Amino acid sequence: MPSREFVLEILRKSVHLVSILIVLIYEFLGKEAVLWVLMLFLVTVLVLDYFRLEHGMKIPFFYIMYREHEADRLGGHIFFALGAISVIALFSQEIAYAAILMTTFGDLAAALIGKFYGKRRVFQKIFKNDKSIEGSASELIVDLFIGMLILGNPIVSLVMAFLATLTETAVNKIDDNLIVPVFAGFFGQVTLILLAYL
C-alpha cells in the first residue's frame, strides 16, 4: 500500500497536469485566450495565497498541497503560472508547448524517481542538494522525448531537455516552476533562431 507521503507527492504533482489543459486551450482557442485563462488563474491563486499568508487561513483541500517550505511563501502554482505566461507571450507556439510540458512531466519524473528510487546523490558537493542522478536522468529522458514529440528537432530538443534538467537539478532556492520553463524556452528559441541562419 502506498505511503501517505507518496500519495501526497502524487497529488501535488498532479496539479501540474493542468499544463495539458494550457496546451489544449492554446492549440484550439489561441494565444490571447490562453493568456487570459492563465491570468485569471494567477489572480485567483494570488487572492487565495493572500488569505493564507496574510491572515493565516487554511483554505479547505488546498492547504495540504503546500510543502513545508511553502508555509510562509507563495506556492509553486503561482510561479508555474508566471512561467507559462512568460513562455507563451515571448516564444513560438511549439517552444512554449515543449517548455511547459517539460516543466510538468520532467519535474514529475525527477521527483518521483528521485524520491523513491534515487540512490546516488552525486550533486551534493556541486549544487548543495540531495537530488539523485536517477531522478535527473529520468527527467532528461522524459524532456528529450517531449521535445522530439513536439518539435521533431533533435538539436533544439536536446538543448531544451538539457537546460531544463540542469536548471531543475541546480536550483535550490529559486522556484523551479518559473526558472525551468523560462530557461528551457529561452535557450530553445535562441537555438531555433541560430539554426535558421546556418
SULUR-V776272 format. One record per run of one state. SS is the DSSP state (2 for helix, 1 for strand, 0 for the rest). FROM is the first residue (numbers start at 1). LEN is the number of residues. If there is no record, write none. Layout:
BEGIN
SS_FROM_LEN / SS_FROM_LEN
END
This chain:
BEGIN
0_1_3 / 2_4_26 / 0_30_1 / 2_31_25 / 0_56_6 / 2_62_4 / 0_66_2 / 2_68_3 / 0_71_5 / 2_76_15 / 0_91_2 / 2_93_25 / 0_118_6 / 2_124_4 / 0_128_5 / 2_133_18 / 0_151_3 / 2_154_17 / 0_171_5 / 2_176_21 / 0_197_2
END
